Amino acid sequence: MLWALIVALIVAADQVSKFIIVRNVKMGEMIEVIQNFFYITYIRNTGAAWSILQNGRYFFIVLTIIASMILIYLLLKSKNRIFSLALCFILGGAIGNLIDRIAVGSVVDFLEFHFWSYRFPVFNVADTFITIGAILLAYYLIFIYKEPNEATEMEGR
């Protein structure tokens, strides 16, 4: 199944990137890639996005497993490629971060961007795919998805 391959590639890209960071960057080290804009900064996050709900390891593990089961169910039922791709991106990212939470209790984050005086919260490859998947999902829901009407439902009976 193509969708399973996409999810597996996302998980692999996430885990490989985190492995490289853990092996080559010291905790808390900030490596400037693009001056005053992009840095590689290795941190560990025990919470969710933007470090909210710190130390919620078991909560996030259970929540991610439940959400992943729902995403897999929706993916198996989906007949739309954009919807399926959005679900794959979110699922791949969720599984990537779930692996970290189960294995070590925190998520490796390392991508940091500065916009003038604002420091965007440090994130990782999994977070990137979750965000892109959420944007694709919003696009699908706003511009593509159509509620089935009663006439269509009656034809199916």
N, C-alpha and C positions, 0 to 999 in steps of 0.2 A: 504494500500500500504506500503510495507516494506521500501521504500525510504523515505516516509513521516515520518515514525517512527524513522528512523536514524537521520533525520534532527531535529526532535523534541527532541530526546535524547541529541544531541549535544547542542542545544539551552538550554535545561534544565541544563546540566552539566556546561555550561558556566555561566548561570545566578545564579545557586546555589553557585558556587565557588566565584563569585563576591559578592554575598550577605554575605557569610561567612567572606570574607576579610573586607568588609565595616563595618560589625558589630563587628569585633574582632581586627582590626589592625588600628592604627592611621595613618592618612595621612602623608606620607613621612617616616614612620617608616620602618626600615630595620631589619628583623628578620633572623638571620643566621640559615640555615638548615644544610648545609654542609660547613664546614669552608673553606673560600677562594674560594668557587665555586658556591653555590646555596643559594639564599636569597628570602624571601618573602618581597617585598617592595611595599607598596600601594601608587600608584600615579593615577592621572587622566590625560588622554591624550585627548586633543581637536583636534588632527590632525589624520593622518593616521599612517602607520607603521613607526617606528623610529621617531615618532612625527613630520613628515613632514607635511607641509600645515596646521599649527596650526590655530585654530579658523575657520575651514572650515565646521562647523556643517551642515549647510543646503546643501552645495555642496555634502558632503558625504552622507547625508540622501537621496537626489535625486539620486545620483550615485548608491548607494546600492540598492535602490528600482528598478531601471532600470536593474542593473546587476542581481538582484534576479529574475526578470521576465524572463530574457534571460536564466538563469540557469534552472528555472522551465520548460521552453519550451524545452530546450535541454534534460532535464531529462525525460520528457514525451515521447520524440522521440527516446531516447537511447535504443539500443538493446545489449549493452555491459555492463557487470557488473562492470568492473574496471572503465570505463568512468562514469557510474552512481554513483558509490561510490565516485569518485573524486568530482563530481558535488554536491553530498549530503554534503560532508565535507566542501566544499567551501561555499555552501548555508547556512548550519547550523552556521558556524562561522560568516558569513556576517550578518545573522539575529541576532545572539547574540550581536554583536557590534552595530547593528542598534537600538536594544532595548535601549541600554545605551544612544546613541546619541539623540534619540527621548525623552526619559524620563528625562535625566538630562543634556544633551548637551556635555557630554564627556564620554570616555570609561574608565572603571576601568581596570588598568593593575597592575600586582603584581608578576609575575614570573621574577626573575632576575638571570642571570648567569654571572660568571666572568671566563674568560679564561686567566690566568696569569695576565697581567696588563690591559687586555681589558675587559670592562664592556659591555656585550651585552645589547641592549635596552630592557627595561622592557616590558613584553607582558602578554597575558592572554590565557585562554583555547580556546576561539574563534580563536585567532590568530594561535594557534597551529594546529587547524583543517584546517584552511585556508591554512597553509603551507603544511601540509600533503596532502591535496586535490590537491594543485598545483603540488606537486611532483608526485602524482598518475596520474594527467592529463598529465604531461610531459612524464611519462613512457608510458602511453597509446598512445600518439601522436607519440612518437619516435619508439616504439617497436611493437605496435599492430595495430594501425589504418592503413588502406590501402585505397588509393583513388579509387573510383569506376572507372573502365575503360569503354570505349565506348561500348565494346561488352556486358558487364554486363548491361549497361543502355539500350541497344537495346533489350535485352532479356525481360526486364521488360515492354516494350511497346507493 
